[in-house]
Amino acid sequence: MYASEFFGMSSDEEENTWNREEIENILKISNLKKKEFNSNFQVSGWEDDNDGIIEESEILWAAENGNLISTKNLLAENSNLINVKDRDGYSPLHRACYNNHPDVVEFLISAGGNIFAKTLDLWQPLHSSCKWNNALCAAKLLDEGADINCKTKGVYSKLQLNTVRHTPLHLAASNGKAKEVLQLLLSNFSLKPFLKNDNNETAYDIAQRSGKYYKIFEIINNKK
């Protein structure tokens, strides 16, 4: 069974119809201020472009905001935009994954989007999907052969003088609402559920303090 079949996906979502001029106006008004999260798990952003709106910013914005039509149009004009990255290393595919736009994810993959693309912290698109419980996006990536056991570089912690590398399962376990992604990952035969991060923690260890869905791990743990 394909990961996508696990969820019974449909393609009925309406496509946004913003045109390129509207995107440029929105980008100018918003000034594209970088958004940051006060945690060890960051979502990338970009700085102001003082030289004007550029194609790279447009496709990153379109992918992050689920604008499929604009994403298609931009790539039709310049196919080299497919794997551009922002200053943190996030590609259009990363952005579509962490903001849960499975239709954009599917298109980007079909257009040559790199499912193994890495950010500066070694996040792959699958990490972005799993951290935010975007199960449909994760399923599409897994169907295309994404590495279910890939590890991040981690984020420096002032409390712990090391970097903590996480698998997609670790990241999903840290989200107390990630039931769907946990079910998806734990049902995959390629998963190595007992991998540890640099704090010597399995995903199950993290899940126990993150919410009620640690019980999903019990089936796996009983087979250990």
Order of alpha helices (4+ residues) and beta strands (2+ residues): alpha-alpha-alpha-alpha-alpha-alpha-alpha-alpha-alpha-alpha-alpha-alpha
